[in-house]
């Protein structure tokens, strides 16, 4: 059993994308609930919940075959598990387990297969990780006692590099390899999730969530949309963004493939500006850390009114700005500013500070969410400085918008967005 850290595993991931697979019925549309088991989607937690009860010696299980496969070629798949109720069996040969398996369905059986499961069994180690490749018999399996931080909740991971597929578990912040299969096919493999019980003790309940697939290049056709993006640099081409066409009178948005330029026309006095917004498949979820570079090519101090260049992160399904945090390069008749706000964008309800000299033209914005706290920062003097923080935020998928505007006047305002990174 080898250990390594996340940084080493993630070396060379430039050009990769990362997607969290939805656990809803639209994604897992072939759910099989066998005689003594059931699989349900928990809309509150976003997890697949498994419940298995066995009343005879035949064994019982429930499984789901998602309507998606792994990417072709190299991939990195992670998921969280939660064992809400497992009981250690009382007799030899009996068990309760929550399992995940990826395999080449075209070849059938376990010819091309890698498996990891969390298991309670009669034999030692009783509370174990179970892994195998090709041979699922007891002699073909690897059993490792689950560390104390993996007994009820934890993370597991599959990585395929070239023709080698390895399965890992996370303990103490370190990924430990449990089993590897060589000479793997590089075609898309099926992802199978299941729970099983071969004991008449009682009902076992568990769940799987946060299923993340990382892959190179553009998602394959068999990866479902409607998911959210996690760590990587986002492509800055307009087809991946939504631009409000109604703002065409007041502003424009153009792209050269590596950056987006938003411009507020000089001739209009309307307060709407050009806006670009992440499409639904690029929403962020869970804890996140987003950074954006900006370059203000035209951002004069206004003779009247105000002007803004903003990064706004929010839940688009929430009412108004109740689930939102924004950071702006802000300009008023009093000079160049930075503004942070949530819920209420009025100056009186916002945090406004003078803009440091090294942020006037070029700079970086950052927004993070940790649990239910969202925070915005700006970069100055080689460090991140917190500008605004909101507590009590929800943990839904949030999108983020980058836009420019002004309230009045005939001046032109323009800015360039680049290096949008979701960590």
C-alpha positions as CSV (number, residue, x, y, z in Angstrom):
1,X,0.0,0.0,0.0
2,X,1.6,3.3,-1.1
3,X,0.8,6.8,0.0
4,X,1.2,10.0,-1.8
5,X,-0.2,13.5,-1.6
6,X,-2.8,15.2,-3.7
7,X,-0.2,17.6,-5.2
8,X,1.8,14.7,-6.6
9,X,-1.3,13.1,-8.1
10,X,-2.4,16.3,-9.7
11,X,0.9,17.0,-11.4
12,X,0.6,17.8,-15.1
13,X,-3.2,18.5,-15.0
14,X,-2.9,21.5,-17.3
15,X,-5.7,21.4,-19.9
16,X,-7.9,19.2,-17.7
17,X,-11.4,19.9,-16.7
18,X,-13.3,18.8,-13.6
19,X,-17.0,18.2,-13.3
20,X,-19.2,17.1,-10.4
21,X,-21.7,14.5,-11.6
22,X,-25.3,15.2,-10.4
23,X,-26.8,12.3,-8.4
24,X,-30.4,13.1,-9.5
25,X,-32.6,10.7,-11.4
26,X,-31.9,12.4,-14.7
27,X,-28.3,11.4,-14.3
28,X,-28.8,8.0,-12.8
29,X,-31.9,7.0,-14.8
30,X,-31.3,3.3,-14.6
31,X,-31.8,2.6,-10.9
32,X,-32.4,-1.0,-9.9
33,X,-33.9,-1.6,-6.4
34,X,-33.8,-5.3,-5.8
35,X,-36.0,-7.3,-3.5
36,X,-34.4,-6.2,-0.3
37,X,-32.8,-3.0,-1.3
38,X,-33.5,0.5,-2.5
39,X,-31.6,3.5,-4.0
40,X,-33.1,7.0,-3.8
41,X,-31.9,10.5,-4.7
42,X,-31.8,12.8,-1.7
43,X,-32.7,16.3,-3.0
44,X,-31.6,17.9,0.3
45,X,-28.0,16.5,0.4
46,X,-27.6,15.8,-3.4
47,X,-26.5,12.2,-2.6
48,X,-27.6,8.8,-3.6
49,X,-29.0,7.0,-0.5
50,X,-28.8,3.2,-0.3
51,X,-30.9,1.1,2.0
52,X,-30.5,-2.7,2.2
53,X,-32.3,-5.3,4.4
54,X,-31.8,-9.0,4.2
55,X,-34.3,-11.5,5.7
56,X,-32.8,-14.8,4.3
57,X,-29.5,-16.3,3.2
58,X,-29.8,-15.2,-0.4
59,X,-28.2,-11.8,0.2
60,X,-29.6,-8.5,-0.8
61,X,-28.3,-5.5,-2.7
62,X,-29.3,-2.3,-4.6
63,X,-27.3,-0.7,-7.3
64,X,-27.4,2.1,-9.9
65,X,-25.8,2.2,-13.3
66,X,-25.5,5.9,-14.2
67,X,-26.3,7.0,-17.7
68,X,-22.7,8.1,-18.1
69,X,-19.2,6.6,-18.4
70,X,-15.7,7.6,-17.5
71,X,-13.9,9.7,-20.1
72,X,-11.8,8.0,-22.6
73,X,-8.1,8.1,-21.9
74,X,-6.7,9.5,-18.7
75,X,-9.2,10.4,-15.9
76,X,-9.4,11.1,-12.1
77,X,-12.7,10.2,-10.4
78,X,-13.4,11.0,-6.8
79,X,-16.5,10.6,-4.5
80,X,-17.5,10.9,-0.9
81,X,-19.1,8.2,1.1
82,X,-21.2,8.3,4.3
83,X,-22.0,5.2,6.3
84,X,-25.0,6.1,8.4
85,X,-25.7,2.6,9.7
86,X,-23.6,-0.5,9.3
87,X,-23.6,-3.4,11.8
88,X,-20.7,-5.9,12.0
89,X,-22.0,-9.3,11.1
90,X,-22.2,-12.1,13.6
91,X,-21.2,-15.1,11.4
92,X,-18.4,-16.1,9.1
93,X,-18.8,-15.2,5.5
94,X,-21.3,-12.5,6.1
95,X,-20.9,-8.8,5.4
96,X,-22.4,-5.4,4.8
97,X,-20.8,-3.1,2.2
98,X,-21.1,0.1,0.1
99,X,-19.3,-0.4,-3.2
100,X,-18.1,1.4,-6.3
101,X,-16.7,-0.2,-9.4
102,X,-15.6,1.1,-12.8
103,X,-15.3,-1.4,-15.7
104,X,-15.2,-1.9,-19.4
105,X,-18.8,-3.1,-20.0
106,X,-18.0,-4.0,-23.6
107,X,-15.8,-6.9,-22.4
108,X,-18.2,-8.1,-19.7
109,X,-17.5,-9.5,-16.2
110,X,-14.4,-8.2,-14.4
111,X,-11.9,-8.6,-17.3
112,X,-11.3,-4.9,-17.2
113,X,-12.5,-3.8,-13.8
114,X,-11.3,-1.9,-10.7
115,X,-13.3,-1.9,-7.4
116,X,-13.2,-0.3,-4.0
117,X,-15.8,-0.8,-1.2
118,X,-16.3,0.1,2.4
119,X,-17.2,-3.1,4.3
120,X,-18.2,-4.4,7.7
121,X,-17.5,-8.2,7.8
122,X,-17.2,-11.0,10.4
123,X,-13.5,-11.7,9.5
124,X,-10.6,-9.5,10.3
125,X,-10.2,-6.7,9.5
126,X,-13.8,-6.2,10.3
127,X,-14.2,-2.5,9.3
128,X,-12.2,-2.5,6.1
129,X,-11.6,-1.2,2.6
130,X,-12.1,-4.0,0.1
131,X,-10.4,-3.7,-3.4
132,X,-9.9,-5.9,-6.4
133,X,-9.1,-5.9,-10.0
134,X,-10.4,-8.7,-12.3
135,X,-10.8,-11.3,-9.5
136,X,-13.6,-10.6,-7.0
137,X,-13.2,-13.8,-5.0
138,X,-12.0,-13.6,-1.4
139,X,-8.5,-14.7,-2.5
140,X,-8.4,-12.0,-5.2
141,X,-9.4,-9.1,-2.9
142,X,-7.2,-6.8,-0.8
143,X,-8.5,-5.9,2.6
144,X,-7.2,-3.0,4.7
145,X,-8.5,-1.9,8.0
146,X,-10.2,1.5,7.6
147,X,-8.4,4.2,9.6
148,X,-10.4,6.0,12.3
149,X,-11.0,9.0,10.1
150,X,-12.5,6.7,7.4
151,X,-14.9,4.6,9.5
152,X,-18.1,6.5,8.7
153,X,-17.2,9.2,6.2
154,X,-14.4,9.6,3.7
155,X,-13.2,10.0,0.1
156,X,-12.2,7.4,-2.5
157,X,-10.6,7.9,-5.9
158,X,-9.9,6.2,-9.2
159,X,-7.0,7.4,-11.5
160,X,-6.2,6.1,-14.9
161,X,-3.0,7.2,-16.5
162,X,-2.1,5.5,-19.8
163,X,-3.1,1.9,-19.3
164,X,-2.8,1.8,-15.5
165,X,-5.8,2.3,-13.2
166,X,-5.3,2.7,-9.5
167,X,-7.8,3.1,-6.6
168,X,-7.1,5.2,-3.5
169,X,-8.7,6.2,-0.2
170,X,-8.0,9.5,1.7
171,X,-6.8,9.4,5.3
172,X,-5.1,12.1,7.3
173,X,-5.0,14.3,4.2
174,X,-3.0,11.7,2.3
175,X,-4.2,9.5,-0.6
176,X,-3.2,5.9,-0.1
177,X,-3.2,3.5,-3.1
178,X,-5.0,0.2,-2.5
179,X,-5.0,-1.7,-5.8
180,X,-3.8,-1.1,-9.4
181,X,-4.6,-2.8,-12.7
182,X,-2.1,-2.8,-15.5
183,X,-2.8,-3.1,-19.3
184,X,-6.2,-1.4,-19.0
185,X,-8.3,-0.5,-22.1
186,X,-8.5,3.3,-22.6
187,X,-12.1,3.4,-23.8
188,X,-14.9,4.9,-21.6
189,X,-15.7,2.6,-18.6
190,X,-19.1,2.3,-16.9
191,X,-19.4,3.6,-13.3
192,X,-21.4,1.3,-11.0
193,X,-22.5,2.2,-7.5
194,X,-24.1,-0.3,-5.1
195,X,-24.8,-1.4,-1.5
196,X,-25.1,-5.0,-0.4
197,X,-25.7,-7.1,2.7
198,X,-25.3,-10.8,3.4
199,X,-26.6,-11.0,6.9
200,X,-29.9,-11.0,8.7
201,X,-28.9,-8.4,11.3
202,X,-30.9,-5.3,10.4
203,X,-31.1,-2.6,7.7
204,X,-27.9,-0.9,6.5
205,X,-28.0,2.6,5.2
206,X,-25.3,4.6,3.4
207,X,-24.8,7.2,0.7
208,X,-22.4,8.4,-2.0
209,X,-22.1,12.0,-3.1
210,X,-19.8,14.6,-4.7
211,X,-18.8,12.4,-7.6
212,X,-16.2,14.4,-9.5
213,X,-14.7,13.4,-12.8
214,X,-11.6,15.1,-14.0
215,X,-10.5,14.6,-17.6
216,X,-8.4,16.1,-20.4
217,X,-9.8,18.5,-23.0
218,X,-13.5,18.9,-23.7
219,X,-16.0,16.6,-21.9
220,X,-16.9,13.5,-23.9
221,X,-20.4,13.2,-25.4
222,X,-21.3,10.6,-22.8
223,X,-20.7,13.0,-19.9
224,X,-23.9,14.6,-18.9
225,X,-24.3,18.4,-18.8
226,X,-26.0,20.4,-16.1
227,X,-23.1,19.8,-13.8
228,X,-20.7,22.2,-12.1
229,X,-17.1,22.9,-12.7
230,X,-14.3,22.5,-10.1
231,X,-10.6,23.3,-10.1
232,X,-9.1,24.4,-13.4
233,X,-8.6,27.5,-15.6
234,X,-11.8,28.2,-17.5
235,X,-11.8,28.7,-21.3
236,X,-12.6,32.3,-22.1
237,X,-14.5,32.0,-25.3
238,X,-18.0,33.4,-25.6
239,X,-19.8,30.2,-26.6
240,X,-19.2,29.0,-23.1
241,X,-20.8,32.1,-21.6
242,X,-24.2,33.8,-21.7
243,X,-24.3,37.4,-22.8
244,X,-27.4,39.4,-22.3
245,X,-28.4,40.5,-25.8
246,X,-30.7,43.2,-24.3
247,X,-27.5,45.1,-23.3
248,X,-26.2,45.3,-26.8
249,X,-27.4,48.9,-27.0
250,X,-25.3,49.8,-24.0
251,X,-22.2,47.6,-24.1
252,X,-20.4,44.8,-25.9
253,X,-18.5,41.6,-25.0
254,X,-15.8,40.1,-27.3
255,X,-13.3,37.3,-26.9
256,X,-9.9,36.4,-28.4
257,X,-10.1,32.9,-26.9
258,X,-7.9,33.7,-23.9
259,X,-9.7,36.7,-22.5
260,X,-13.0,38.6,-22.6
261,X,-13.3,42.3,-23.1
262,X,-16.4,44.0,-21.8
263,X,-17.1,47.6,-22.8
264,X,-19.6,50.2,-21.7
265,X,-20.5,52.4,-24.6
266,X,-19.8,56.1,-24.2
267,X,-22.9,57.3,-25.9
268,X,-25.6,55.7,-23.6
269,X,-26.8,57.1,-20.3
270,X,-28.5,53.9,-19.3
271,X,-27.1,52.1,-16.2
272,X,-26.9,48.7,-17.9
273,X,-23.6,47.6,-19.2
274,X,-22.2,44.7,-21.2
275,X,-22.3,41.5,-19.2
276,X,-21.0,37.9,-19.5
277,X,-22.1,35.1,-17.3
278,X,-21.0,31.6,-16.7
279,X,-23.4,29.1,-18.2
280,X,-25.1,26.5,-16.0
281,X,-22.5,23.8,-16.6
282,X,-19.8,26.1,-15.2
283,X,-21.4,26.8,-11.8
284,X,-19.3,26.3,-8.7
285,X,-20.4,24.1,-5.9
286,X,-19.4,23.1,-2.4
287,X,-16.4,24.9,-1.0
288,X,-14.7,26.9,-3.8
289,X,-12.0,29.5,-4.5
290,X,-12.3,31.6,-7.6
291,X,-9.7,34.1,-8.8
292,X,-10.0,36.5,-11.8
293,X,-7.5,38.9,-13.4
294,X,-8.6,42.2,-14.7
295,X,-7.1,44.9,-16.9
296,X,-9.0,48.2,-17.1
297,X,-8.2,49.7,-20.4
298,X,-10.6,52.6,-19.9
299,X,-11.9,53.5,-16.4
300,X,-11.9,57.2,-15.8
301,X,-13.1,59.0,-12.7
302,X,-16.7,60.0,-13.6
303,X,-17.7,63.7,-13.7
304,X,-21.0,62.5,-12.3
305,X,-22.6,59.2,-11.1
306,X,-20.6,56.1,-10.6
307,X,-19.0,53.3,-12.7
308,X,-18.2,49.7,-11.9
309,X,-16.3,46.6,-13.1
310,X,-17.5,43.7,-11.0
311,X,-17.2,40.0,-10.1
312,X,-20.5,38.9,-8.7
313,X,-21.0,35.4,-7.3
314,X,-24.5,34.3,-6.4
315,X,-27.2,31.6,-6.4
316,X,-29.3,32.4,-9.5
317,X,-32.3,30.6,-8.1
318,X,-32.4,32.6,-4.9
319,X,-34.6,35.7,-4.5
320,X,-32.9,38.9,-5.6
321,X,-29.5,39.3,-4.1
322,X,-30.2,37.4,-0.9
323,X,-27.5,34.8,-1.8
324,X,-24.8,36.9,-3.3
325,X,-21.4,38.5,-2.8
326,X,-19.8,41.0,-5.1
327,X,-16.5,42.8,-5.5
328,X,-16.1,45.8,-7.8
329,X,-13.5,48.2,-9.1
330,X,-15.6,51.2,-8.4
331,X,-15.3,54.8,-9.5
332,X,-17.2,57.8,-8.1
333,X,-16.7,61.6,-8.3
334,X,-14.6,61.2,-5.2
335,X,-12.1,59.0,-7.0
336,X,-11.1,55.4,-7.7
337,X,-12.4,52.8,-5.2
338,X,-13.0,49.1,-4.4
339,X,-16.4,48.1,-3.3
340,X,-17.7,44.9,-1.7
341,X,-21.4,44.1,-1.0
342,X,-23.9,41.4,-0.4
343,X,-27.7,41.5,-0.4
344,X,-27.9,45.3,-0.8
345,X,-25.7,47.1,-3.4
346,X,-26.3,50.6,-2.1
347,X,-23.1,52.5,-1.1
348,X,-24.5,52.9,2.5
349,X,-24.8,49.1,2.9
350,X,-21.5,48.3,1.2
351,X,-17.8,48.2,2.1
352,X,-15.9,50.9,0.1
353,X,-12.2,51.6,0.3
354,X,-9.8,53.7,-1.7
355,X,-8.1,51.7,-4.4
356,X,-4.4,51.1,-3.9
357,X,-2.2,52.3,-6.7
358,X,-1.2,48.8,-7.7
359,X,-4.9,47.9,-8.3
360,X,-5.9,50.9,-10.4
361,X,-5.4,49.5,-13.8
362,X,-4.6,45.8,-13.4
363,X,-5.4,43.5,-10.5
364,X,-7.0,40.3,-9.2
365,X,-10.3,39.6,-7.5
366,X,-11.0,36.5,-5.4
367,X,-14.1,34.9,-4.0
368,X,-14.2,31.9,-1.6
369,X,-16.9,29.9,0.0
370,X,-16.0,27.7,3.1
371,X,-19.1,26.0,4.4
372,X,-21.7,28.8,4.7
373,X,-19.2,31.8,4.6
374,X,-18.4,33.6,1.4
375,X,-15.6,36.2,1.2
376,X,-14.2,38.5,-1.4
377,X,-10.6,39.7,-1.6
378,X,-8.4,42.0,-3.7
379,X,-4.7,41.6,-4.4
380,X,-2.3,44.3,-3.3
381,X,1.3,44.5,-2.2
382,X,1.8,40.8,-2.9
383,X,-1.1,39.6,-0.7
384,X,-4.8,39.0,-0.6
385,X,-6.8,41.6,1.4
386,X,-10.3,40.8,2.6
387,X,-12.9,43.3,1.6
388,X,-16.2,41.8,2.4
389,X,-17.6,38.7,4.1
390,X,-21.1,37.2,4.2
391,X,-22.1,34.5,6.7
392,X,-25.1,32.3,6.5
393,X,-24.8,31.7,2.8
394,X,-26.4,28.6,1.3
395,X,-24.4,25.8,-0.2
396,X,-26.2,25.6,-3.5
397,X,-24.5,25.8,-6.9
398,X,-23.5,29.4,-7.5
399,X,-22.7,31.1,-10.8
400,X,-20.5,34.1,-11.2
401,X,-20.8,37.1,-13.5
402,X,-18.2,39.6,-14.7
403,X,-19.6,42.9,-16.0
404,X,-19.0,46.6,-16.4
405,X,-21.4,49.5,-16.2
406,X,-22.0,53.1,-15.3
407,X,-24.9,55.2,-14.0
408,X,-24.6,58.2,-16.2
409,X,-22.3,60.3,-18.4
410,X,-20.7,60.0,-21.8
411,X,-17.3,58.4,-20.9
412,X,-16.2,55.0,-22.3
413,X,-15.4,52.2,-19.8
414,X,-13.7,49.0,-20.8
415,X,-12.1,46.1,-19.1
416,X,-10.4,42.8,-19.9
417,X,-11.1,39.6,-18.0
418,X,-8.5,36.8,-18.0
419,X,-7.2,33.8,-15.9
420,X,-10.5,32.8,-14.4
421,X,-9.5,29.9,-12.2
422,X,-11.7,27.8,-10.0
423,X,-9.6,26.2,-7.3
